[in-house]
Structure formats: C-alpha cells, structure tokens
Amino acid sequence: MKLVIAIVHSEDAGALVDALTDKDYRVTRLHSTGGFLKQNNATVMLGVEEAQVEDVLGLIRETCHSRSQYINPMPPIMEPGEFYMPYPVEVTFGGATVFVVDVARQERL
C-alpha cells in the first residue's frame, strides 16, 4: 500500500479530484497555501496499491500544469534618498509536487 500526496495549484485541484474519482479512487482534498507566492494550493491525498501508483501519477501529469506569471520583487532595505525601480520578474509555478510514501497499515473503519 502507498500513500500518494500531491500538492497542486488550486485551479487544477478540482479537475484532478474529478479525474481520480472517475477512476474510483478515494481522494481527500485539503486546502493549503504555498510559501513562495503565498497562493492557494490543494493537497490531494489517496491510498493506493503499489500497482496503481503509475496510473495515479499519469492522471496528475494530465491535469496539473505549470503556469508563468510576472511579479514585482520586494525592494531591498535602502538608505534614505536612494531610489530603487523594481522590474517584473517572470516566475513559473503550478504543476504538482508529489510524494509517494510506504504505508505500514491501512484500515477503513
């Protein structure tokens, strides 16, 4: 038995949960927030047999996509009278971060 933990962008979470439940996987979705851009994410967890892990990873690859966005960096701490003009920086975010963990015991009560 494996526990698959996928941290995905909130815009992709609904489609991922739908794709997983369409294939009869039992899924738990938790709302979470990312540390870098402070945007909403979702943590999707499901327990599967080892033979099903690749199928689950394929569904995650199909439904979770990376995105690009321009952000303005925070200005550095400056001395009075100094001038700093921030330029937008393109960052890539989204997609999925997936952990596959061995499960010692699983019970459905």
N, CA, C and O atoms as CSV, one atom per row, in Angstrom:
chain,resi,resn,atom,element,x,y,z
A,1,MET,N,N,0.857,-1.174,0.000
A,1,MET,CA,C,0.000,0.000,0.000
A,1,MET,C,C,0.899,1.230,0.000
A,1,MET,O,O,1.931,1.254,0.670
A,2,LYS,N,N,0.499,2.252,-0.756
A,2,LYS,CA,C,1.225,3.522,-0.860
A,2,LYS,C,C,0.276,4.677,-0.562
A,2,LYS,O,O,-0.917,4.612,-0.861
A,3,LEU,N,N,0.822,5.726,0.028
A,3,LEU,CA,C,0.102,6.976,0.218
A,3,LEU,C,C,0.675,7.971,-0.771
A,3,LEU,O,O,1.866,8.278,-0.730
A,4,VAL,N,N,-0.169,8.478,-1.659
A,4,VAL,CA,C,0.240,9.484,-2.640
A,4,VAL,C,C,-0.244,10.833,-2.128
A,4,VAL,O,O,-1.435,11.032,-1.888
A,5,ILE,N,N,0.701,11.758,-1.963
A,5,ILE,CA,C,0.395,13.116,-1.518
A,5,ILE,C,C,0.808,14.042,-2.646
A,5,ILE,O,O,1.988,14.119,-2.987
A,6,ALA,N,N,-0.156,14.746,-3.229
A,6,ALA,CA,C,0.115,15.650,-4.350
A,6,ALA,C,C,-0.263,17.069,-3.941
A,6,ALA,O,O,-1.403,17.331,-3.560
A,7,ILE,N,N,0.697,17.976,-4.021
A,7,ILE,CA,C,0.434,19.389,-3.754
A,7,ILE,C,C,0.301,20.056,-5.114
A,7,ILE,O,O,1.254,20.101,-5.893
A,8,VAL,N,N,-0.902,20.578,-5.393
A,8,VAL,CA,C,-1.215,21.104,-6.724
A,8,VAL,C,C,-1.793,22.508,-6.596
A,8,VAL,O,O,-2.233,22.919,-5.522
A,9,HIS,N,N,-1.785,23.234,-7.708
A,9,HIS,CA,C,-2.374,24.577,-7.731
A,9,HIS,C,C,-3.889,24.444,-7.579
A,9,HIS,O,O,-4.493,23.500,-8.088
A,10,SER,N,N,-4.482,25.382,-6.888
A,10,SER,CA,C,-5.926,25.290,-6.609
A,10,SER,C,C,-6.764,25.255,-7.880
A,10,SER,O,O,-7.846,24.667,-7.885
A,11,GLU,N,N,-6.287,25.875,-8.961
A,11,GLU,CA,C,-7.046,25.846,-10.222
A,11,GLU,C,C,-7.088,24.451,-10.833
A,11,GLU,O,O,-8.003,24.146,-11.597
A,12,ASP,N,N,-6.119,23.599,-10.512
A,12,ASP,CA,C,-6.064,22.243,-11.064
A,12,ASP,C,C,-6.705,21.210,-10.144
A,12,ASP,O,O,-6.989,20.094,-10.580
A,13,ALA,N,N,-6.936,21.557,-8.889
A,13,ALA,CA,C,-7.358,20.572,-7.895
A,13,ALA,C,C,-8.715,19.953,-8.223
A,13,ALA,O,O,-8.884,18.741,-8.089
A,14,GLY,N,N,-9.667,20.751,-8.644
A,14,GLY,CA,C,-10.991,20.213,-8.956
A,14,GLY,C,C,-10.951,19.196,-10.077
A,14,GLY,O,O,-11.571,18.137,-9.982
A,15,ALA,N,N,-10.221,19.512,-11.144
A,15,ALA,CA,C,-10.109,18.580,-12.275
A,15,ALA,C,C,-9.375,17.306,-11.861
A,15,ALA,O,O,-9.715,16.213,-12.313
A,16,LEU,N,N,-8.366,17.454,-11.000
A,16,LEU,CA,C,-7.638,16.273,-10.542
A,16,LEU,C,C,-8.531,15.369,-9.693
A,16,LEU,O,O,-8.554,14.156,-9.897
A,17,VAL,N,N,-9.256,15.945,-8.754
A,17,VAL,CA,C,-10.158,15.147,-7.914
A,17,VAL,C,C,-11.214,14.469,-8.778
A,17,VAL,O,O,-11.531,13.300,-8.557
A,18,ASP,N,N,-11.762,15.180,-9.756
A,18,ASP,CA,C,-12.751,14.573,-10.656
A,18,ASP,C,C,-12.153,13.410,-11.442
A,18,ASP,O,O,-12.782,12.360,-11.572
A,19,ALA,N,N,-10.937,13.591,-11.969
A,19,ALA,CA,C,-10.288,12.529,-12.750
A,19,ALA,C,C,-10.010,11.305,-11.883
A,19,ALA,O,O,-10.174,10.169,-12.329
A,20,LEU,N,N,-9.590,11.540,-10.648
A,20,LEU,CA,C,-9.301,10.414,-9.751
A,20,LEU,C,C,-10.583,9.688,-9.326
A,20,LEU,O,O,-10.616,8.457,-9.299
A,21,THR,N,N,-11.626,10.435,-8.999
A,21,THR,CA,C,-12.872,9.784,-8.571
A,21,THR,C,C,-13.566,9.085,-9.738
A,21,THR,O,O,-14.262,8.089,-9.538
A,22,ASP,N,N,-13.379,9.604,-10.967
A,22,ASP,CA,C,-13.937,8.916,-12.147
A,22,ASP,C,C,-13.342,7.522,-12.305
A,22,ASP,O,O,-13.983,6.626,-12.855
A,23,LYS,N,N,-12.113,7.340,-11.821
A,23,LYS,CA,C,-11.461,6.025,-11.889
A,23,LYS,C,C,-11.613,5.259,-10.571
A,23,LYS,O,O,-10.894,4.292,-10.320
A,24,ASP,N,N,-12.556,5.701,-9.734
A,24,ASP,CA,C,-12.913,5.035,-8.479
A,24,ASP,C,C,-11.821,5.068,-7.407
A,24,ASP,O,O,-11.756,4.179,-6.558
A,25,TYR,N,N,-10.972,6.083,-7.445
A,25,TYR,CA,C,-10.020,6.283,-6.353
A,25,TYR,C,C,-10.704,7.114,-5.270
A,25,TYR,O,O,-11.457,8.038,-5.577
A,26,ARG,N,N,-10.448,6.791,-4.023
A,26,ARG,CA,C,-10.959,7.580,-2.902
A,26,ARG,C,C,-9.928,8.661,-2.609
A,26,ARG,O,O,-8.748,8.368,-2.416
A,27,VAL,N,N,-10.375,9.907,-2.575
A,27,VAL,CA,C,-9.467,11.050,-2.516
A,27,VAL,C,C,-9.861,11.958,-1.363
A,27,VAL,O,O,-11.043,12.141,-1.074
A,28,THR,N,N,-8.845,12.528,-0.704
A,28,THR,CA,C,-9.053,13.562,0.294
A,28,THR,C,C,-8.348,14.817,-0.187
A,28,THR,O,O,-7.170,14.778,-0.540
A,29,ARG,N,N,-9.075,15.937,-0.199
A,29,ARG,CA,C,-8.516,17.214,-0.638
A,29,ARG,C,C,-8.451,18.171,0.548
A,29,ARG,O,O,-9.449,18.385,1.237
A,30,LEU,N,N,-7.284,18.737,0.777
A,30,LEU,CA,C,-7.073,19.714,1.839
A,30,LEU,C,C,-6.646,21.034,1.208
A,30,LEU,O,O,-5.874,21.048,0.249
A,31,HIS,N,N,-7.142,22.125,1.738
A,31,HIS,CA,C,-6.722,23.435,1.254
A,31,HIS,C,C,-5.414,23.789,1.938
A,31,HIS,O,O,-5.255,23.581,3.141
A,32,SER,N,N,-4.464,24.332,1.156
A,32,SER,CA,C,-3.167,24.713,1.697
A,32,SER,C,C,-2.693,25.975,0.985
A,32,SER,O,O,-3.288,26.408,-0.002
A,33,THR,N,N,-1.619,26.555,1.498
A,33,THR,CA,C,-1.070,27.784,0.911
A,33,THR,C,C,0.408,27.582,0.668
A,33,THR,O,O,1.129,27.074,1.527
A,34,GLY,N,N,0.860,27.989,-0.525
A,34,GLY,CA,C,2.265,27.869,-0.866
A,34,GLY,C,C,3.109,28.918,-0.175
A,34,GLY,O,O,2.619,29.992,0.172
A,35,GLY,N,N,4.373,28.608,0.022
A,35,GLY,CA,C,5.263,29.510,0.727
A,35,GLY,C,C,5.862,30.588,-0.139
A,35,GLY,O,O,6.088,31.695,0.348
A,36,PHE,N,N,6.133,30.314,-1.414
A,36,PHE,CA,C,6.851,31.266,-2.256
A,36,PHE,C,C,5.969,32.420,-2.697
A,36,PHE,O,O,6.279,33.578,-2.414
A,37,LEU,N,N,4.883,32.127,-3.381
A,37,LEU,CA,C,3.992,33.183,-3.877
A,37,LEU,C,C,2.790,33.388,-2.964
A,37,LEU,O,O,1.961,34.257,-3.235
A,38,LYS,N,N,2.675,32.621,-1.902
A,38,LYS,CA,C,1.572,32.731,-0.945
A,38,LYS,C,C,0.211,32.543,-1.620
A,38,LYS,O,O,-0.775,33.170,-1.233
A,39,GLN,N,N,0.171,31.675,-2.634
A,39,GLN,CA,C,-1.076,31.422,-3.348
A,39,GLN,C,C,-1.733,30.158,-2.811
A,39,GLN,O,O,-1.088,29.313,-2.190
A,40,ASN,N,N,-3.026,30.051,-3.065
A,40,ASN,CA,C,-3.775,28.883,-2.619
A,40,ASN,C,C,-3.363,27.651,-3.408
A,40,ASN,O,O,-3.231,27.682,-4.631
A,41,ASN,N,N,-3.167,26.577,-2.678
A,41,ASN,CA,C,-2.879,25.274,-3.249
A,41,ASN,C,C,-3.903,24.297,-2.707
A,41,ASN,O,O,-4.758,24.646,-1.893
A,42,ALA,N,N,-3.797,23.088,-3.172
A,42,ALA,CA,C,-4.577,21.999,-2.597
A,42,ALA,C,C,-3.628,20.826,-2.400
A,42,ALA,O,O,-2.770,20.557,-3.240
A,43,THR,N,N,-3.793,20.144,-1.295
A,43,THR,CA,C,-3.051,18.915,-1.049
A,43,THR,C,C,-4.038,17.778,-1.219
A,43,THR,O,O,-5.031,17.688,-0.496
A,44,VAL,N,N,-3.758,16.911,-2.180
A,44,VAL,CA,C,-4.633,15.784,-2.506
A,44,VAL,C,C,-3.945,14.515,-2.025
A,44,VAL,O,O,-2.799,14.247,-2.387
A,45,MET,N,N,-4.651,13.728,-1.203
A,45,MET,CA,C,-4.072,12.507,-0.646
A,45,MET,C,C,-4.948,11.315,-0.993
A,45,MET,O,O,-6.176,11.399,-0.973
A,46,LEU,N,N,-4.291,10.195,-1.314
A,46,LEU,CA,C,-5.045,8.974,-1.565
A,46,LEU,C,C,-4.156,7.772,-1.314
A,46,LEU,O,O,-2.954,7.803,-1.578
A,47,GLY,N,N,-4.755,6.730,-0.809
A,47,GLY,CA,C,-4.063,5.465,-0.605
A,47,GLY,C,C,-4.368,4.533,-1.751
A,47,GLY,O,O,-5.528,4.330,-2.110
A,48,VAL,N,N,-3.305,3.955,-2.334
A,48,VAL,CA,C,-3.476,3.063,-3.484
A,48,VAL,C,C,-2.536,1.874,-3.345
A,48,VAL,O,O,-1.570,1.911,-2.583
A,49,GLU,N,N,-2.832,0.840,-4.083
A,49,GLU,CA,C,-1.913,-0.292,-4.167
A,49,GLU,C,C,-0.708,0.113,-5.014
A,49,GLU,O,O,-0.793,1.016,-5.846
A,50,GLU,N,N,0.396,-0.561,-4.792
A,50,GLU,CA,C,1.631,-0.198,-5.500
A,50,GLU,C,C,1.460,-0.244,-7.021
A,50,GLU,O,O,2.051,0.573,-7.727
A,51,ALA,N,N,0.680,-1.168,-7.527
A,51,ALA,CA,C,0.461,-1.294,-8.968
A,51,ALA,C,C,-0.322,-0.114,-9.543
A,51,ALA,O,O,-0.279,0.115,-10.751
A,52,GLN,N,N,-1.036,0.638,-8.706
A,52,GLN,CA,C,-1.854,1.760,-9.170
A,52,GLN,C,C,-1.112,3.102,-9.154
A,52,GLN,O,O,-1.634,4.094,-9.661
A,53,VAL,N,N,0.079,3.148,-8.587
A,53,VAL,CA,C,0.797,4.412,-8.427
A,53,VAL,C,C,1.050,5.076,-9.775
A,53,VAL,O,O,0.852,6.284,-9.907
A,54,GLU,N,N,1.479,4.323,-10.771
A,54,GLU,CA,C,1.781,4.926,-12.085
A,54,GLU,C,C,0.527,5.488,-12.748
A,54,GLU,O,O,0.589,6.525,-13.409
A,55,ASP,N,N,-0.608,4.816,-12.578
A,55,ASP,CA,C,-1.867,5.324,-13.125
A,55,ASP,C,C,-2.223,6.656,-12.461
A,55,ASP,O,O,-2.637,7.595,-13.140
A,56,VAL,N,N,-2.066,6.740,-11.148
A,56,VAL,CA,C,-2.358,7.983,-10.419
A,56,VAL,C,C,-1.406,9.083,-10.868
A,56,VAL,O,O,-1.840,10.211,-11.104
A,57,LEU,N,N,-0.114,8.776,-10.990
A,57,LEU,CA,C,0.846,9.791,-11.444
A,57,LEU,C,C,0.523,10.276,-12.863
A,57,LEU,O,O,0.712,11.452,-13.174
A,58,GLY,N,N,0.042,9.385,-13.710
A,58,GLY,CA,C,-0.363,9.783,-15.058
A,58,GLY,C,C,-1.531,10.754,-15.040
A,58,GLY,O,O,-1.549,11.721,-15.802
A,59,LEU,N,N,-2.506,10.502,-14.173
A,59,LEU,CA,C,-3.644,11.423,-14.055
A,59,LEU,C,C,-3.198,12.783,-13.522
A,59,LEU,O,O,-3.706,13.817,-13.956
A,60,ILE,N,N,-2.258,12.785,-12.594
A,60,ILE,CA,C,-1.739,14.056,-12.084
A,60,ILE,C,C,-1.020,14.816,-13.190
A,60,ILE,O,O,-1.202,16.026,-13.332
A,61,ARG,N,N,-0.205,14.114,-13.973
A,61,ARG,CA,C,0.502,14.770,-15.097
A,61,ARG,C,C,-0.472,15.373,-16.113
A,61,ARG,O,O,-0.222,16.451,-16.652
A,62,GLU,N,N,-1.577,14.677,-16.371
A,62,GLU,CA,C,-2.552,15.148,-17.364
A,62,GLU,C,C,-3.327,16.376,-16.895
A,62,GLU,O,O,-3.695,17.216,-17.717
A,63,THR,N,N,-3.581,16.498,-15.607
A,63,THR,CA,C,-4.487,17.542,-15.128
A,63,THR,C,C,-3.800,18.731,-14.465
A,63,THR,O,O,-4.428,19.778,-14.313
A,64,CYS,N,N,-2.537,18.611,-14.064
A,64,CYS,CA,C,-1.859,19.681,-13.328
A,64,CYS,C,C,-0.760,20.286,-14.196
A,64,CYS,O,O,0.178,19.596,-14.596
A,65,HIS,N,N,-0.883,21.575,-14.481
A,65,HIS,CA,C,0.016,22.231,-15.431
A,65,HIS,C,C,0.746,23.398,-14.778
A,65,HIS,O,O,0.223,24.057,-13.880
A,66,SER,N,N,1.964,23.635,-15.249
A,66,SER,CA,C,2.733,24.794,-14.786
A,66,SER,C,C,2.225,26.050,-15.465
A,66,SER,O,O,1.686,25.998,-16.570
A,67,ARG,N,N,2.400,27.186,-14.789
A,67,ARG,CA,C,1.990,28.482,-15.312
A,67,ARG,C,C,3.125,29.469,-15.094
A,67,ARG,O,O,3.992,29.256,-14.246
A,68,SER,N,N,3.114,30.548,-15.861
A,68,SER,CA,C,4.086,31.630,-15.681
A,68,SER,C,C,3.344,32.888,-15.279
A,68,SER,O,O,2.204,33.116,-15.686
A,69,GLN,N,N,4.012,33.702,-14.470
A,69,GLN,CA,C,3.412,34.946,-14.011
A,69,GLN,C,C,4.546,35.933,-13.747
A,69,GLN,O,O,5.639,35.546,-13.336
A,70,TYR,N,N,4.270,37.204,-13.988
A,70,TYR,CA,C,5.238,38.245,-13.669
A,70,TYR,C,C,4.897,38.805,-12.288
A,70,TYR,O,O,3.743,39.117,-11.994
A,71,ILE,N,N,5.931,38.925,-11.445
A,71,ILE,CA,C,5.741,39.515,-10.124
A,71,ILE,C,C,6.751,40.633,-9.941
A,71,ILE,O,O,7.810,40.632,-10.569
A,72,ASN,N,N,6.425,41.576,-9.091
A,72,ASN,CA,C,7.356,42.637,-8.739
A,72,ASN,C,C,8.092,42.217,-7.477
A,72,ASN,O,O,7.459,41.968,-6.451
A,73,PRO,N,N,9.420,42.134,-7.533
A,73,PRO,CA,C,10.158,41.732,-6.343
A,73,PRO,C,C,10.070,42.806,-5.257
A,73,PRO,O,O,9.866,43.987,-5.537
A,74,MET,N,N,10.231,42.359,-4.018
A,74,MET,CA,C,10.238,43.290,-2.902
A,74,MET,C,C,11.501,44.142,-2.966
A,74,MET,O,O,12.584,43.607,-3.201
A,75,PRO,N,N,11.390,45.447,-2.763
A,75,PRO,CA,C,12.586,46.285,-2.798
A,75,PRO,C,C,13.479,45.997,-1.600
A,75,PRO,O,O,12.988,45.676,-0.517
A,76,PRO,N,N,14.804,46.112,-1.795
A,76,PRO,CA,C,15.703,45.890,-0.670
A,76,PRO,C,C,15.589,47.044,0.325
A,76,PRO,O,O,15.081,48.115,-0.007
A,77,ILE,N,N,16.063,46.814,1.534
A,77,ILE,CA,C,16.096,47.886,2.529
A,77,ILE,C,C,17.141,48.897,2.055
A,77,ILE,O,O,18.288,48.547,1.773
A,78,MET,N,N,16.719,50.142,1.977
A,78,MET,CA,C,17.588,51.158,1.390
A,78,MET,C,C,17.783,52.316,2.356
A,78,MET,O,O,17.005,52.523,3.287
A,79,GLU,N,N,18.826,53.045,2.106
A,79,GLU,CA,C,19.110,54.254,2.873
A,79,GLU,C,C,18.205,55.378,2.386
A,79,GLU,O,O,17.784,55.361,1.230
A,80,PRO,N,N,17.895,56.357,3.239
A,80,PRO,CA,C,17.090,57.492,2.783
A,80,PRO,C,C,17.761,58.206,1.603
A,80,PRO,O,O,18.967,58.450,1.606
A,81,GLY,N,N,16.964,58.523,0.622
A,81,GLY,CA,C,17.473,59.215,-0.566
A,81,GLY,C,C,17.833,58.287,-1.713
A,81,GLY,O,O,18.005,58.749,-2.841
A,82,GLU,N,N,17.953,56.979,-1.453
A,82,GLU,CA,C,18.236,56.049,-2.540
A,82,GLU,C,C,16.945,55.717,-3.269
A,82,GLU,O,O,15.861,55.779,-2.689
A,83,PHE,N,N,17.067,55.362,-4.550
A,83,PHE,CA,C,15.896,55.076,-5.372
A,83,PHE,C,C,16.064,53.691,-5.976
A,83,PHE,O,O,17.121,53.364,-6.514
A,84,TYR,N,N,15.020,52.879,-5.884
A,84,TYR,CA,C,15.051,51.522,-6.432
A,84,TYR,C,C,13.835,51.333,-7.316
A,84,TYR,O,O,12.706,51.521,-6.864
A,85,MET,N,N,14.049,50.968,-8.557
A,85,MET,CA,C,12.962,50.734,-9.509
A,85,MET,C,C,12.883,49.229,-9.771
A,85,MET,O,O,13.705,48.689,-10.511
A,86,PRO,N,N,11.895,48.541,-9.167
A,86,PRO,CA,C,11.800,47.092,-9.381
A,86,PRO,C,C,11.281,46.786,-10.784
A,86,PRO,O,O,10.375,47.445,-11.295
A,87,TYR,N,N,11.878,45.778,-11.380
A,87,TYR,CA,C,11.411,45.297,-12.677
A,87,TYR,C,C,10.693,43.982,-12.462
A,87,TYR,O,O,11.137,43.164,-11.656
A,88,PRO,N,N,9.595,43.760,-13.164
A,88,PRO,CA,C,8.877,42.492,-13.009
A,88,PRO,C,C,9.769,41.310,-13.374
A,88,PRO,O,O,10.580,41.382,-14.298
A,89,VAL,N,N,9.602,40.234,-12.635
A,89,VAL,CA,C,10.360,39.013,-12.854
A,89,VAL,C,C,9.371,37.900,-13.167
A,89,VAL,O,O,8.357,37.750,-12.485
A,90,GLU,N,N,9.670,37.123,-14.200
A,90,GLU,CA,C,8.788,36.009,-14.552
A,90,GLU,C,C,9.126,34.794,-13.680
A,90,GLU,O,O,10.285,34.395,-13.574
A,91,VAL,N,N,8.098,34.220,-13.064
A,91,VAL,CA,C,8.268,33.010,-12.258
A,91,VAL,C,C,7.322,31.934,-12.781
A,91,VAL,O,O,6.238,32.235,-13.281
A,92,THR,N,N,7.740,30.697,-12.661
A,92,THR,CA,C,6.917,29.567,-13.052
A,92,THR,C,C,6.398,28.899,-11.784
A,92,THR,O,O,7.160,28.662,-10.847
A,93,PHE,N,N,5.114,28.598,-11.757
A,93,PHE,CA,C,4.503,27.966,-10.595
A,93,PHE,C,C,3.447,26.999,-11.071
A,93,PHE,O,O,3.150,26.924,-12.263
A,94,GLY,N,N,2.887,26.269,-10.149
A,94,GLY,CA,C,1.853,25.294,-10.501
A,94,GLY,C,C,2.469,23.938,-10.745
A,94,GLY,O,O,3.518,23.612,-10.189
A,95,GLY,N,N,1.822,23.150,-11.573
A,95,GLY,CA,C,2.260,21.774,-11.743
A,95,GLY,C,C,1.879,20.983,-10.506
A,95,GLY,O,O,0.815,21.201,-9.927
A,96,ALA,N,N,2.728,20.084,-10.108
A,96,ALA,CA,C,2.451,19.265,-8.925
A,96,ALA,C,C,3.757,18.839,-8.275
A,96,ALA,O,O,4.751,18.572,-8.949
A,97,THR,N,N,3.731,18.785,-6.980
A,97,THR,CA,C,4.801,18.158,-6.204
A,97,THR,C,C,4.175,16.935,-5.564
A,97,THR,O,O,3.195,17.041,-4.827
A,98,VAL,N,N,4.752,15.763,-5.852
A,98,VAL,CA,C,4.128,14.515,-5.442
A,98,VAL,C,C,5.083,13.711,-4.562
A,98,VAL,O,O,6.265,13.563,-4.872
A,99,PHE,N,N,4.548,13.202,-3.473
A,99,PHE,CA,C,5.275,12.310,-2.584
A,99,PHE,C,C,4.558,10.963,-2.589
A,99,PHE,O,O,3.333,10.909,-2.481
A,100,VAL,N,N,5.312,9.887,-2.713
A,100,VAL,CA,C,4.756,8.540,-2.627
A,100,VAL,C,C,5.430,7.879,-1.428
A,100,VAL,O,O,6.648,7.697,-1.405
A,101,VAL,N,N,4.617,7.522,-0.434
A,101,VAL,CA,C,5.114,7.058,0.850
A,101,VAL,C,C,4.593,5.655,1.119
A,101,VAL,O,O,3.432,5.355,0.844
A,102,ASP,N,N,5.456,4.794,1.658
A,102,ASP,CA,C,5.016,3.461,2.072
A,102,ASP,C,C,4.051,3.573,3.259
A,102,ASP,O,O,4.234,4.403,4.149
A,103,VAL,N,N,3.032,2.728,3.253
A,103,VAL,CA,C,2.060,2.697,4.338
A,103,VAL,C,C,2.225,1.371,5.074
A,103,VAL,O,O,2.143,0.303,4.467
A,104,ALA,N,N,2.457,1.444,6.375
A,104,ALA,CA,C,2.645,0.224,7.169
A,104,ALA,C,C,1.306,-0.468,7.423
A,104,ALA,O,O,1.228,-1.696,7.459
A,105,ARG,N,N,0.263,0.327,7.596
A,105,ARG,CA,C,-1.046,-0.250,7.916
A,105,ARG,C,C,-2.140,0.688,7.435
A,105,ARG,O,O,-2.006,1.908,7.534
A,106,GLN,N,N,-3.220,0.124,6.916
A,106,GLN,CA,C,-4.361,0.908,6.470
A,106,GLN,C,C,-5.621,0.175,6.879
A,106,GLN,O,O,-5.764,-1.028,6.659
A,107,GLU,N,N,-6.536,0.928,7.481
A,107,GLU,CA,C,-7.834,0.364,7.856
A,107,GLU,C,C,-8.926,1.324,7.439
A,107,GLU,O,O,-8.773,2.538,7.575
A,108,ARG,N,N,-10.014,0.800,6.940
A,108,ARG,CA,C,-11.176,1.609,6.612
A,108,ARG,C,C,-12.246,1.274,7.644
A,108,ARG,O,O,-12.778,0.164,7.652
A,109,LEU,N,N,-12.558,2.220,8.504
A,109,LEU,CA,C,-13.492,1.976,9.598
A,109,LEU,C,C,-14.836,2.616,9.336
A,109,LEU,O,O,-15.743,2.507,10.162
